[in-house]
Amino acid sequence: MFHKMNVRQANPSDKNEWGRMRNSLWPGSLQEHLDDIDKYVSNAMIDIVEVFVLERGNRALGGFIELNVRNYAEGSQSTRVPYVEGWYVDSDLRGRGYGKRLVQAAERWAIENGFDELASDAELANPDGIAAHQAVGFEEVGRIVCFIKKLG
């Protein structure tokens, strides 16, 4: 069954499964994730321009990749760069090439839209995410530690 899973563009009927996976990737408020999906579906979401999902069958999903187009990405000379804002595969499907298939869909979309790079990031404390990026051909271009200081 695993070999028959399909990668396709997300659609409104994916909302609950997509929301579940977003909440696994970014734990917090499931309702916020569902609201973001509603905004995406209604073209009101400015931080996500394209989404691909991995179909398990029976309306269930096993992964997603969300893309934005940023004005800047570390290591890029381009002024507009497709950026992987979210990339997730359910734990029971990891290590089987499904994450790579999602990235390949993102790459095809980027090329079809006139881009020649794809950017992404992973937290320093996420060695599995870093390894996954390297496994699908991303090259590390730098490491940063970000800071903020509350004023007043």
C-alpha positions as CSV (number, residue, x, y, z in Angstrom):
1,M,0.0,0.0,0.0
2,F,2.8,2.4,0.8
3,H,4.1,2.6,-2.8
4,K,0.7,3.8,-4.0
5,M,0.7,6.9,-1.9
6,N,0.2,10.0,-4.1
7,V,1.7,13.5,-3.7
8,R,-0.8,16.2,-4.8
9,Q,-1.8,19.8,-4.2
10,A,-3.7,20.3,-1.0
11,N,-7.4,21.0,-1.3
12,P,-10.2,22.2,1.2
13,S,-11.2,18.6,2.1
14,D,-7.7,18.1,3.5
15,K,-8.3,20.6,6.3
16,N,-8.6,18.3,9.3
17,E,-5.7,16.0,8.4
18,W,-3.5,18.9,7.4
19,G,-4.4,20.6,10.6
20,R,-3.5,17.5,12.6
21,M,-0.1,17.3,11.0
22,R,0.6,21.0,11.4
23,N,-0.2,20.6,15.1
24,S,2.3,17.7,15.3
25,L,5.0,19.8,13.6
26,W,4.2,23.0,15.5
27,P,2.4,22.0,18.7
28,G,0.1,24.7,20.1
29,S,-3.3,25.6,19.0
30,L,-5.0,23.2,16.6
31,Q,-7.7,25.9,16.1
32,E,-5.0,28.4,14.9
33,H,-3.8,25.9,12.4
34,L,-7.3,25.2,11.1
35,D,-7.8,29.0,10.9
36,D,-4.6,29.3,8.9
37,I,-5.8,26.6,6.5
38,D,-9.1,28.4,6.0
39,K,-7.1,31.5,5.1
40,Y,-5.0,29.6,2.7
41,V,-8.0,28.0,1.0
42,S,-9.7,31.4,0.7
43,N,-6.5,33.0,-0.7
44,A,-6.2,35.3,2.3
45,M,-3.0,33.6,3.7
46,I,0.0,35.6,2.7
47,D,2.7,33.3,4.3
48,I,1.8,30.2,2.2
49,V,1.6,30.2,-1.6
50,E,1.5,26.5,-2.3
51,V,1.0,23.2,-0.4
52,F,1.5,19.6,-1.4
53,V,0.2,16.7,0.6
54,L,0.9,12.9,0.8
55,E,-2.3,10.9,0.5
56,R,-2.6,7.7,2.5
57,G,-6.0,6.8,1.1
58,N,-9.5,7.0,2.7
59,R,-9.1,10.8,3.1
60,A,-6.1,10.3,5.4
61,L,-2.8,12.1,4.8
62,G,0.7,11.2,5.8
63,G,2.7,14.4,5.1
64,F,2.8,17.9,3.7
65,I,5.1,20.6,2.5
66,E,4.2,24.3,2.6
67,L,5.9,26.9,0.4
68,N,6.2,30.6,0.6
69,V,8.1,33.0,-1.6
70,R,10.4,35.2,0.5
71,N,12.3,38.3,-0.5
72,Y,15.5,36.9,1.1
73,A,17.0,33.6,2.0
74,E,20.4,32.9,3.6
75,G,22.9,31.8,0.9
76,S,20.8,33.0,-2.0
77,Q,21.6,35.8,-4.5
78,S,18.0,35.9,-5.7
79,T,15.5,38.6,-4.6
80,R,12.6,36.1,-4.6
81,V,13.1,32.6,-3.3
82,P,10.7,29.8,-2.8
83,Y,11.0,28.8,0.9
84,V,9.9,25.6,2.7
85,E,8.0,27.0,5.6
86,G,6.8,23.6,6.8
87,W,7.7,20.0,5.9
88,Y,6.3,17.1,7.8
89,V,5.9,13.3,7.4
90,D,4.0,11.2,9.9
91,S,6.5,9.2,12.1
92,D,5.3,5.8,10.8
93,L,6.2,6.8,7.3
94,R,9.6,8.4,7.8
95,G,12.7,6.9,6.2
96,R,10.7,5.6,3.2
97,G,11.3,8.4,0.7
98,Y,8.0,10.2,1.2
99,G,9.7,13.4,2.5
100,K,11.8,13.4,-0.6
101,R,8.7,13.0,-2.8
102,L,7.2,16.1,-1.1
103,V,10.4,18.1,-1.7
104,Q,10.4,17.0,-5.4
105,A,6.9,18.3,-5.8
106,A,8.1,21.6,-4.3
107,E,11.1,21.6,-6.7
108,R,8.8,21.0,-9.7
109,W,6.5,23.8,-8.6
110,A,9.5,26.2,-8.2
111,I,10.9,25.4,-11.6
112,E,7.5,25.7,-13.3
113,N,7.2,29.2,-11.7
114,G,10.6,30.4,-12.9
115,F,12.7,29.8,-9.8
116,D,16.2,28.2,-9.8
117,E,16.5,27.7,-6.0
118,L,14.6,26.3,-3.1
119,A,15.4,27.4,0.5
120,S,14.5,26.0,3.9
121,D,15.7,25.9,7.5
122,A,15.8,23.7,10.5
123,E,16.3,24.5,14.2
124,L,19.9,23.8,15.5
125,A,18.3,21.5,18.1
126,N,16.6,19.4,15.4
127,P,19.3,17.0,14.1
128,D,16.7,14.8,12.4
129,G,15.4,17.8,10.4
130,I,18.9,18.8,9.4
131,A,19.7,15.3,8.3
132,A,16.4,15.1,6.3
133,H,17.3,18.3,4.5
134,Q,20.8,17.0,3.7
135,A,19.3,13.6,2.5
136,V,17.2,15.3,-0.2
137,G,20.1,17.5,-1.5
138,F,19.9,20.7,0.5
139,E,23.3,22.2,1.3
140,E,23.9,23.9,4.6
141,V,24.8,27.6,4.0
142,G,25.1,28.8,7.6
143,R,24.1,28.6,11.2
144,I,22.7,31.4,13.3
145,V,21.5,31.9,16.8
146,C,18.7,34.5,17.0
147,F,18.2,36.8,19.9
148,I,15.5,39.2,21.2
149,K,15.5,41.6,24.0
150,K,12.3,42.9,25.5
151,L,12.4,46.7,26.0
152,G,10.6,48.8,28.5
